[in-house]
Amino acid sequence: MEAALLSGTMKVMLPKLFSLVEKSWNLHKGIKRDIKFLEKELGMILRSIDAELSAGAANEDRGAVLLLSMEELRELAHGIEDCIDRLVYRASWKQQSSLLRRRLQSPKALLTGLQFAEKLQRMKQLVAEAHERRQRYPVPRPSQAASAAQADGSPSSASFDPRLTDADLVGVDETRAKLLEQLAAAAEGQPMQLKVVSIVGCWGSGKTALAADVYRIQAGSERFDKHAWVCAALRSPGEVLMDLLRGFSSDDHSCLGNVLNTSNVGQLCVQVREKLVKKRYFIVIDDLQTQNQWKIIKSAFPDDNDGSSRVVVTTTIQSVANACSSDNGYVHKMSRLDEKCSKELFSKKACPEKYSQYKQPDPTAILKKCDGQPLALVTIGEFLQSNGWPRGPACEDVCNNIGYHLETEETFEKMRRVLMRNYANLPGHALKACLLYFGIFPSDNPVRRKSLLRRWSAEGIIETQDSCDALTLAAKNFNKLVDQNFIEPIDVSNNNNVKTCQTYGMMREFILQLSISQNFVTLFCDDKKEEKYVRRLSLHHKNAKDGDSFKNIDLSLVRSLTIFGKACKTVLDFSKYELLRVLDLEKCDDLKDDHIKGICNLLLLKYLSLGGSVTELPEDIVKLEHLEALDVRRTKVNILPVEVFLLPCLVHILGEFRLSGKVYKKSVFLKKKTGNEVQKFLSEGKSNIETLAGFVTDGSDGFLHLMGHMNRLRKVKIWCKPSASSTDWTDLTRAIQQFIQDKKDENKDTTRSLSLNFDECSKNFLDLVRGPCYLSSLKLHGSLTALPKFFVSLRGLRELCLSTTTKLTTSVLEALSNLSYLQYLKLIARDIEDFVIEVQALPRLLCLCFELQNPTFPTIKQGAMCFLVTLQLLCKDINGFSGINIECFEHLEEVILHPKVSLETQKLFEKAAEEHPNGPKIVLLKSGDEAEAEAESSNDRLNPAFSNMGISEISPALNELPSGIVVP
């Protein structure tokens, strides 16, 4: 984890450091050698820390010597990074300042060249001292086997018999019945082959208990010749196969035969296959961790031509579940308990029988903290009972100290081990750091995915690679956390990309406790903090308003500052900060224009998000040469200083603005000195801007002339708002033409997105755009009587949203059928004219959404949109099917309805879903957090079709049925 945070940052910063230093002062060769020495030491230190974390994560009792050793190494690594960052800050400051200004305004903490050389020597000495200390006090390592057994927190899988467990099962009757139906013998017409049922869900959701319950039922019948239960957690495929053979021995003592070494996987597969050939078998593989693990284990199962054998797999990883059940299989997604079942389970564990008639305290706080997770409900219930519930401590008192209990109380040991094991199993250092980063945000604050990825990139958490940029790698890490059920999506766009997300229940408490204990995050949610060394500072809501709370904190070393709510003057005095890389003030209530000038002196800043009462950005923003992302969506800023486009590292600009008035008109702009500088800067290919979302134009802006020189643009949003003097839209047409031009040989990007809002003007300017063109996403909002002519030659379009306040005409709709690569289509209108979607039309379409005031739908012929997965009918006045026949869509997985549709209509769709061969879900659209949705899509108002949304299920399919299970 530390390696991802520190060495990742160094990997990016050191080349810039040497470049800046060469320009600023002649470094002595000895200093250069010292820097390279510390760079190498830093890498070794960080890997050593993470090796200790990985080895010790499974071992709860890591020992005081190990903890002190890790703490020393962590402080040493931070010291090295501080030393190098200060040099970068000094070099940046010297490069930007005149001689007179340096003498008058030199920062007090700015190191001289001699002081810096002395600092480097001191750091080298500390490295040597730390090495000698570790030699004097070596840390004993537990054996791998012991660690694995201890981490599992349960008996070895070979001796574990789920039939002997006694679990409390709540709300699982329907779920159990549906799973048993899936495990039943193959019906006529079904494939005659091995069937694998996967049960997937987050930690503590009751996967193992559900599988054990089903196993007891199946093992008690005479349907199967062989039964076995194995645990795959922290075990090699060879060990799992060996446990399978031991499991078969309970049915046939001759099964073990000649016991092989677990490393001889090939022979173990042969032995397992020999025991299962021509047999009907039922096997449960609990806690499978990787697809490769499954691939090897599966190879031991013989072909089952009569379709009678069954395998059940439990896992926390969605992609593993999908891989296991890809052929003739089924995936059951665990759901958390609803409020009623949560309360029932909690009461069972918390309240002794003799107090069943006693009026119990209100458990609302506990239920909210547990968030429907059975293991959490059981653990806290048992803890409260051991402390005298219902006469004992109040729920609120337990909730306020849940982090302490999780870390220290014996009752929480199993839950603590489960959480730590899941954390330790995260592959790579960066992924662990990405998870702990969620500790910055309040529990009730949905986290915007794109903003989160930009923050990770700015802090250097993601180590860049030559073949992949940091944001792409950040997105992959985010997807892994979702895949492994550490975080959950809240709002999802039509193309299935997550908009906002959150951590949940006790996972949130675990992340918070771990991030604070490792000094990864310093959280001010009260007024009692004594940390002197802070790297990531987060203020929550109305706390820490007193400046005395920060008197012992060296703010010059803070790398990330995030404020939710109010903050004191000390925190908003940006002259105290030097090394800030991430500044997130979009939810800071006290931010004003006066603070922005100080922000412009944060020379290492990479991510800046503003809110509050800010109305303007100063020209001095040009000093932020490292800035990568500028987000002013939550501000009142509507004029952008043209100097912003001189920032060499800037990649993302988010807001709704025009250029500054002095260069607003093209005729004025090109005569200005700054305008000439910007034009020269852009024409030389120095701009790195990829996202410009977005700007307001009347067609005559000087900015439109600049846009043509931004060769890296991938996402553009434009509001067309005519003024009294605007009659010519030629410049806008030319800018769009240049952006969407098909540059097959020059541009390797696979994504290019254009959003246009021309509701206040005619779309005729689009008819002048000529092909060939390339866009992956297009969103149009305005009066649409016909599609623009360039559609005929548009290549690569996968996502399309058409939005109008009037009627969508037949000519527009019929033209859509020719878009053979389209995957996501949304139509928003008052109503639509009659048209027919013919056979083989839209062959790649995965998601189709109608948002209509008057629900009149097209006629869809059998064979059209044959791979459609999601159908969204967001029309509150829809009456019955209204001509929609879901049987036409063979691969349909879900139908999403408006939350205000009638109960009769819901029931009709539910019945149709039950009769559909694929059993699609029927769900209601549920709006996410409105404020978050507005912030996420404030520059996307032309495109309400792709605003945030969440889903509330009405009639779940089998893999989404609510389940409530408790592991004893």
N, C-alpha and C positions, 0 to 999 in steps of 0.2 A: 504494500500500500504506500509506504513512505517513498519507495523508489519511483512510483508513478507520479507522486506529487513533486518531489524535489529534482530527481534526475531528469524527469520529463521537462520540467521548467528549464533546467540547465542546458538541456539539449537545444532548446530554442534560443536561450539568452546568450550563451557563450559566444557563438559566432558574431552576434550583434555587439557583444561586449568588446571583442578584439577590434571590430571595425570602428566602433566609437572611440576606443582608446587611441588607436593609431591616428585618428583625426584630431584628437584633443591634446594629447601629450605623448612624448616619446617615452615609452615604458622601458625601464631597465630590463635587460635580458633575464636577470635573476628574478624579477617580479613575474615575468611571463612564465618562467619555469615553476614558480610557486603556485600560480593560478592553475596551471596544467596538473600539478601534483595534487592540489586540493580537488580538482575536478575528478581525477581518478579515485582519490580517497572517498569522495562523496558517493560515487557509484558503488564502491565496495561496502561502505558503511550501510547504505540504504538496502542493498541486497541482503546484508547480514541481518538487519532489522526484520525484513520481511520473512527471511528464512526462520528466524526465531518465532515470529508470529504464526507462521504456517505450522511449524512443528509443535508449538505450544497451544495452538487453538483447540486441539483435541484433548489436551491435557489441562484440566482445570487448575491443578495445583502446580504452577510453573516455578514457584520458589522465589524468595526475596532477591537472591543474587541475580537471577535471570532478569527479573523486573527492573532492578537497579541498573543492570548492564544495558538493557534496551533503552531505558530512559536516558542514560548517559550518551549512548550513540545517537539517539534522536536529537538531543540538545546539541550535540556536536555537528550533526548534519544541518540543523537549522542555523547554527553559527556560521558555517561555511557558506550557506546560501545567503545569509544576511550580508556577509562580507562582500561577496561577488555582486549582489544586488546594489549595494551602496556604491560600488565602483561604477556600475551601469548608470545609476542615478547621477553621480558626479559627472560622468562623461557627457550624459545627455544635457545636464544643466549648463556645463561649460560650452557645449556646442551651440546652444541656443542663445546664450547671453553675451552681451557686449562686455568689454573690459570694465567700463564704468559701472555697469549694472552689477557685475560680479562682485565688485568691491563694496558697493552699497547694500546689496541685497543677498549676499552669500548666506545660504542656510547655515545655522549655527552648527548643525551636526555634520556638515560636509567635511569629509576627510581630506587632508592634504596628501600629496603623493607620498611623503615620508611617513605620515601616520598610517597610510594604507599598507605600505611595505612592512611596517612594524606589526600591523594587524595580521597580515599573512603569515609572518613568522610565528606569531603567537598561536595561530590556528594550527600550524604544522606541529608545534610543540604539544598542543592539546591532543592531536591525533596520536602522537607517539605515546603520551601518557595513558590514553585510553587503551591502546594496544597492550601496553605493559600491564595494566590493571586486569585486563581480560586473561592474560597469561597467568597472572598470580591467582586468580579466582575463576577457574574453569567451571562451566555450567554443565552438570550431568544431563544427558539426554535420555528420556524414556524410550523403551523399545517401541518399534512401530506397532507391533501386535498389541502391546499393552495400551498404547495410545488409542488404537482403533477400537478396542473393546471398551475402553473408558468413555470414548467419545460417543459410542453408540448408546451408552446408558442402559443397555438391556442385555439379557443373556445372549450367548452366541446363537447364531441362526440355526446351527445344527441341533441344538437342544431345545429351541423354542417351539412350543406347541400351542398354536393360537386357540385350539379347542379348550385349553385349560384357563384361558384368560376370562376375566369377568368385567366386561365393559358396560357402562351405562350408555344406552343408545336412545337418543331423543330425536323424534321427527324423521325417522328413516324408513318407515314402513313402505311408503310408495317407492322410494329410491331402491330399497332392497328388492322389491317385487320386479321392478323394471330391469335391474341388473340380472336377476335370476332368469328373466325372460330372454335376455341377451345370451346367457350361458346355456340355454336350453338346446336340445338337439336341433340340428339343421332341418328347417322345413323344406318342403318340396320346392324346387326351383332355386334354392340358395346354394352357394359354392360348397362343394364337398372338400373342405380343407381345414387345417388348423385355424381356430378363431382366437384372437387375442383381444382381451378387453383391458383397456388402460384406465386407471383411476388417477387423475392428476389434480393437484391443488397445493396451496401453500402449506407451510409447516403447521403442525398442530390442528389441521382441519379434519382429522379423523379418517384419513385414507386407509391406514393400517387396520383400524378397528372395523371399518366397513368390509375390507377384504377378509379379515378374520371371521367376521360374522357369516359371510358368504361361504368361506372355506369350511366352516363347521357344518353348514347345511349340506354342501356337496360331498364332503368326506363321509358324512353319515349315511349317504345313499349307496346303492349298489351299482350305480351307473358307470363308475370309473374303476379301472383295474389298479391304477397307480395314483397315489397322492403325494405331494411334497410341498413344503413351505420353506423358502430360503430368503435370506436377507442379503441384498446386494450392496448395502451402504459400506463404503470404505473397504471393499473387498474386490479382489481381482476376478476376472472371469473364471480362472482355474479354481479359485476357492469356492465360487458359487456353484460350479459344476460338481465339485467334491461334496458340497453340502446337499446337492440334489441326490447324489448316490446314497448319502447317509439317510436322507429322507425316505428314499425307496426302501431302505433296510427295515424301516418300521413295518412295512408290508411284507417284505421278503428278506429274511436274514442272509440270503445268499447274494444279495445285490452288491454288497461291497466288494466281494471277490478280492483281487489283488489291488490294494490301494496304491494309486500312483501319486507321484509328486505333482503338486498343484501347478507347477510351471509347465508340465507336459499337457498343454491344453488340447492338442490334437487327439491324444489317446483318451483323455477324459471325455471328449465329445463322442468318440467311438463307443466307450463303455455306456454312456448315458443313452445313446441311440439304440444300442443292443438291448437295454432294459425296457425301452419304450416301443420298439418296433412291434407292430400288430397288437398294440395295447391301447386301451382308452385311458387317457391320463388327464389329471387336473393338477395344475401347478400354479402356485402363487409366488411371484418374485417381488419382494417388498423393497421399496426405496431404491429403484434403479437410477443410476446417475448419468450415464452417457449412452449415446447411440452406438458407439463402438462396443461397449459392454454388451448391449443387446444383440448386436450382430453376431458376436462370437457365441453367446449362449444359445441363440436361436438355431445356429447351425447344428446343435446337438439334437434338435427335435426332428424325428422322422416325418416324412410326408404322410399326411393323414387323409387317405382317400375317401373315408366314409364320413368325414366332417364331424366326428364325435368328440375329439379331444379339445380341451380348453386351457388357456393360460391367462392368468390375471396378473397385471403389472401395476404397481403403485409407484408414483414418482412425483417430485415437485416441479419437474421441467416439462413444459408443454411440448416442445419439439421432440423430446424423447418419447412422450406418450403418442404423438402423431406417428413417429417412426415405427413404434411397436405395433400399432394398429392400422398401418397403412394398407395391408392386404387382408380383406375379409375381417376387419376388426371394428372395434367400437371404442370411443373415448368418452369417459364420463368426467366432466369437470365439477369438482367439489364446490359447493356454495357454502357461505357462512350461514349460521343459524339466524332465523328471524328473531324479533324481540321476544315473542311468546316462548319459543323453544329455549332461547338463551336464559330467560328468567327461570324456566322450569329446571333446566340443568344446573344452574347456579344454586338454586334453592336446595336441590337434592344434595349437593356437596357441602354447602355452607351451614345448613340448619339441621341439627340432630333431630331425630324422630321425636324426642320428648318435648321439643319446643315447636312442634308442627302447628300448634294452635296459638303460639305466641305471635303477636303482631311484629313482623319483621321490619327493619329499617328500609327506606327506599333504596333499591339497588341500582338506580338509573346510572349513577356515575361509574359503577363497576361494569355494567353492561356496555356502556359506551367505550370504556377503556379496552374491554375484551373484544369488542367489535365482532361478535358472533363466532369466535374461534373456540371450539370445544376444549382444547387443551388449556387455554388461558382461563376459561370459565371454571374448569375443574381445579386448576392449580390455585387460583385466588379463592375459590370456595373452600377448599381444604385448608388453606392458610387462615382464613377467617374463622373457620370452625375450631381450629387449634388455638385460636386466640379469644374464644368465648362468644362467638357469634350465636345468636343475634343480640346478646347483651353486651358484646365486646366493642371493638373499635368501629367508628362510623366509616361508611364506604368512602366518603370524601377524604378522610385522613389516610386511608390505605392508598387511594389513587394519587394523592399528592406526594407520597413517598415510594411510589412503585419502582422507581429506578434503584433505590437503595435495597428494597426487598429482593428485586431480581438479582442483584449482585451478591447478596449476603445470606439470605434466608435458605435454610435446608429444604423447605417445602417447594421452593422454586428451582431446585437443582435440576430436575429433569427438563423443565422448560428452558433453563439456562443452557444446558448441554445441547439440546436440539437446535436452539438459535445459534450457538457458537459453531456447531458443526456445519450448519448450512452456510454460515458466513465464511468459515475456513475453506469450504469446498468451492467457493467462487474462484474461477480460474484467472490467474494473473493479478498483478498488484493494482493496476488501474481500476479494475472492476470493484475491488473492495473500497478504494477511495471514492469512486462514484457513488457507492451506496451510502457511505458515511456522510457524504455531502448533503444528504437529505436532512441531516440534523440541524441545518441552518434554518429551515423553514418551520413555521408554526404548524401544529397538527391540523388546524382548520383552514389551512391555506393551500388550495390546489396549486401545483407547480406546473408552470408552462414548459412544455418539452423543449421547444426551440430556444427559449431563453436559457434553460438549463444547459443545453449543449454548448451554447456560446460561452457560458460561464466556465464550464469544464475546460474548454479550449483556452480561454484567457488565462486561467490559473495554471496551465501546463499539466493538468492531471492526465491528459491524453498525450502520450508520446507520439510525435508525428513520424510518419514513414514516407519514404520516397514515392511509394506507389499509391499512397492514400493520404488525403488531407485530414487535419485534426477533427473537423466537424463530422466527416464521414465515419471516422473511428469512434467519435463520441456517440453517434447515432447507433452504431453497432453495440456499444457497451450498454446504452439505454435499452435496446431491444433484448439484450441478454438478461437484464434485470427484470424486465417484464416477463420474458420467457420462463424465468426461474421463480416467478411469483413472489419476488421481493417487493415490488411495487405494483400498483394496479391502476389501469387507465380510468379516468373519470369521463372525459369528453373525447370522442373519437370522430374524425372527419369521415366524409363519404368514401374516401379512398383508403380507409382503415388505418390511417396514420393517427397516432395518439396526439391529442391537442394538450390536455392537461392530465396530471396523474397525482398520486399521493402514496405515502406509506400508510399502514393500517395497524390498528390494534397494538399488541405487544411487540410486534416488529418495530413499530415506531419508537417505543420505549427502549428497546434494545439498541437501535441505531443511535438514539440520543445519548444513552448511557455510555456506549462505546466511544462515540466521537468526542464526548467531553473528557472521558477518562484518559484518552490518548492525546489530549490537547489538540485535537484536530479542529474542534469548534469551541469557541467561548460564547456561551449563551447568556444574555442578560434578560431573564424573565423574572428577576427579582432584583433587589438592591444589595445583594450580599455576594460580591465577587472580589476575590483577592489576587487573581492571576496577574503577574507582572509581564509575562511573555504571552502575547496574543497574536495569532496569525489570521484567524477567521472570526470576526466579531459580528454577532447577530443580536439585534435588539428587538424585543417582541412587545408590541402594543404600548401600553402606557407606563411601562416600567423603566427603571434606570434613567429617570429624568434629572437626577441630581448629579452635578458635575463632580462631587466628591467621590462618587462611585468609581471614577476613572483616574483618580490621582496616583494610583500605583501602577497604572498600565502605560507602557511605552507605545503610544499610538504610531510612532514613526516606523514600527516594525510590522504593523498590520498589513496583510496582503488583500483581505477581502472584508468589506463592510456592507452589511445589509440591515436596513431599518424598516420595521413594521410599526407604524404609529408615531408616537412622539419621541423626541430626542432632545437632550440638553445642549446648551451652547458649546460645551467642551467637545462633544462628539462631532458637531457640525463645524468645528474650527479646523478647516482642511489644511491650514498651515502646519498642523502637528503631524500630518501624514507625509511620508516620503515614498514608501515602497508599495503603495496600493496598486493592485492590478484589476480588481473587480469592485465597482461601486454601484450598488443597487439601492436607489432612493425612490423608486416609483411609488412606494406606499408610505413614504415618510411625510407626516402631516405638517412638519415645521419647515420644509424646504422652501426657500424663496430665491428670488433673482440675485440677492446679495451674496448668496453662497457660491454661485457659479464661478465667479472670478477666482476664488480659491481653488476650485476643482481644476481649473485650467493650468494650475502649477503642479499637478500630479503627473509628472513626466513619464512614469512607467505604466500609467493606466491603460488597460486594454478593453475593458467592458464598462460602459456607462449607461445606466438606465435612470431616467429622471421622472419625477412626478410633482406632487404638491402644487404650489402656486407659481411655478416657473413659467414665464411668458416669453423669454428671449434667451438666445445663446450669444455670447460675446465673440468677437473676431479672434480673441486670444485662444480659442479652442484649437487653433492651428498648432499650438505648442504640444498637443497630445499626439506626438508622432508614433507612439506605439498603439494607439487606439484602434481596435478591430470592430467593435460594435457600438453604435449610438442609437439608443431607443428613447424617443421623446413622445411616445404614444399617449402617456398619461399626463402630459403637460398641456399647457395652453400655448405652446410654441407653434406658430403658423408661418413664421419666416425663418428660413435657414440661411445663415451666413455662407456666402460662396466659398469662404476660406476652408470650409469643411472638406471640399473636394481636393485640397492640397495635402490631406493626411495620407501618407504613403501606405499605411497598413490597414486603413479602413476597409472593411468588407461588407458590413451590414448597416444600412440607415433605415430606421423605422419611425414613421410618423405620418403627418398630413400637413404639407407645407408648400410654400412658394419660396423662390430665392429672395434674398434681401432686396429691398426696394431699389437701392442704388444701381443694381444690375438686373432689375427685373425684365426690362425690355431689351430685346436683342440689340437694337441700335445703340443703346446706352452701354450695354454690357461689353461689347467688343472694343469700346473706346477706353474703358477703365483699365488701370494698371493691374489691379487684382484679376480682372477678367482675362487679360492677356496672360498672366501667370498661370491661371487655371487652365486656359486653353492649351498653353505650351506643355504644362504638366501632363495633361490627359493625352495630347497628341503624341507624346513621346512614349506612351504605353506604360506610364508609371502607376496608374490607378489600379487598385485591386478590388474595387467595389463590385460585389456580386448581387446584393439585394438592395433595391431602391423601392421602398414600399411605404409611402409613396409620395407623389407630388401632385399639386394642383396646377392646371394650366388653362390659359385662355387661347392657346395656339400661337402666341407670339413671344413666348419666354426665351430669354437667352439660354436657359437651361437645356431646351430641346436641342440647341446647337451643340451643347457639351455632351449630351447623352450619346451622340454618335461616336464619340471617342472612348467610351467606356467599354472596352472590348471584352471584359470579363463578366459583364452583366448576365445574370441567370434568372432573376425575378424582378419584374417591374409592375408597379401599380400606379394608375393614373386616374385622376378625377378631372373631367373636362367641364370647366365652368366658364362659359362665355362672359366677356365684359362688354361694355358699351362700344368699345373701340375694336373688338375682335371680330374680324370677318374672314380672315384667311387662316386655314388650318393646315397649310402646306407643310410647315415645319414639323407639326405633330405627325403628319403622315410620313414624312421622311424619317423621323426618329423611329417610328414603329417599324417601318420598312427595314431600316438598318438592323434593328434588334431581332426581328424574326426571320431575317434572310437565312436561307439554308446554306450553312458554311460547312459542308461535309468534310472538306479537307483541312479546315482551320480549327474547328471547334469539336472537341471530343466529349463535351458535356452531354449527358443523357437527359438532363432536365433543363427546360427553359419555360418560364411561366409568365403569362401576361394577363393582367386584370385591367379592364377598362370600364369606367362609369361615365356614360355619355347621356345620362338621363335628361340633362338640361340642354342638350344640343342635338343636332342631327348626326346620325352615324355615317353620313355620306362620305366623310373623309376616309373611311375605311375602304370604300370602293376603289380608291386610288392606289391601294397597296397591291403590289404585284408579286407573283410567285417566282421561283420556288421558295417555299417558306417551311420553317421547322418550329414547332411548339410541342411541348409535352403536356401543357396545361393552359387552358384558355377560359376566361370568365368574363362574360359580357353582360352589362346591366344597362338597359335603355330601351328605346323603342325599336323593336325588331320585326320588320315586315318581311325581310329576306336576309339570308346569311351573306356576309361580305364575299366578294368574288374570289379572294385569295384562298377560301376554303377548298376550292377545287384542287389546288396544288399544295395543300398543307400536309406535311409529312410528320409522323410520329405522335399525333395527338392521342393522349390516353385519358385525359380528364377534361370534361367540358361542362360548364354551367351557363345556362341561358336564363336570364331573369328580366322580366318586364312587368309593368303594372297593368298592362292591357292583355290582349289575346295573342297567343302564339299561333301563327298562321300555318296552313297546310304546307305551303312552299318551304317554310323553314324546317318543319318537322320531316318532310320527305327527304330533304337534303342530308339529314343526319344518317340515314340508312347507308350512305356510301362511306361512312367513316369506319373502315374495317378494323382499325387498331384501337378504337375507343374501348376503354375499360370501365370508366365511371361517367355517368351522365345524370345531370340534375336539371329539371325544368321547373321554373317558378313563374307563375302567371295568374291572371284572373281566371282564365280558362283556356282551353285549346280547341282548335278546330278538328273536325273528324279527319282521321287518317288511319292507314293500315300499316302495321309493321309486318313486312312480308317474310316468308320463309328464307332462312339463311341470312337475314339482316342482322347487323351488329353481332358478328360471330364471336367476338372476344369480350363482349360486355359482361362485367361481373356485378355491377351495382347500378340500378336504375331507380331514380327518385322523382316523384311528382309532388310538388307543393302548389296546390291549386285552391283558389277560393270556391270555384264551382267545379266539383269533381266529375269531369267528363273525360274518360280515359280512351286511348286508342284501341283499335281492334288488333289483337296480337295473335298471329297465326302460329299453329303448332310447328316447331322447328326454328322459329325466330329466337334470337338471344338464347341459344341452347345451353350456354354455360353460366347463365345468370345465377348468382349466389344470394344476393340481397335485393329485395324489392321494398322500397320505401313509399308508402302512400300517406303523405303528411297532409291530409285533407280532413278537417274536423267534421265536415258535413257529408262525408261519404255515407251512402246508404246501401248496406249490403255489399255485394261484390262489385257493383257498378260496372259490370262487364269484364272484370278481371278474373281470369281462370288460372290459378296457380299450378294446376296440373300440367300446364304447358312447359313448365320449367323443371326439368329432370333433376338438376343439381341444386335446386333452391334450398338454402339453409335457414333463412330468416325472412319474415315479413314484418316490417316496422310500421306501426299505425300512429296516427295523431293521438295524443293523450285524451282528447275530448270526443273521440268517436263513441257512438252509442254502444251500450252493452250488447245489444242484439248483433251489431256488426262484428264485435269482438268474438262472440260465440260462433258466428258463421265461419270466420276465418280459422278459429281453433278447430272446429270440426273438419274443415277442409284440410288442415295441416295433419290431423290424425290419420286421414285417409290417404295422404300423399306418401308415396313410397320412401321418400327421403326424410319424412318427419320434420319439416322445418319448424323453427320456433316462431311464435307470434309474440311480438314485443311492443311495448309502448315507448314512444319517444319521451325522454325526460330531460329537460333542460339542465345543464350543469350550472355551476356558480355563475350568476349573471355578470357580476363584476369581472370575473376572470374571463368569461366569454367575450365581454366587450373589449377588454384589454388585448386579448389574443387576436381578435379580428377587427380592431378599431380601424386599421388601415385596409380592411377588406369589406367595408360596408356595401360595396357594390356587389358583394357575393355572399348574401345571407345563406345561399345554398350550401356553403361550406363552413358555416359557423359551427361552434362546438355543440356536441350533443352527447348525452349519455343514454343508456338503455335500461328500461325497467321491464322486467319480464312478466307477461301475463300467463301464458301457457307454455311452460318450458318443455323443451325436448328432453330426452332421457339424459343427455350429457350435461344438462343444466339444472336438473331437479335439485331443490334444496335438500341438504342432508345435514344431519346433526349426529355426530358420533363422538364418543369419548374414548380415548385410549387410557386404559387403567394405569 
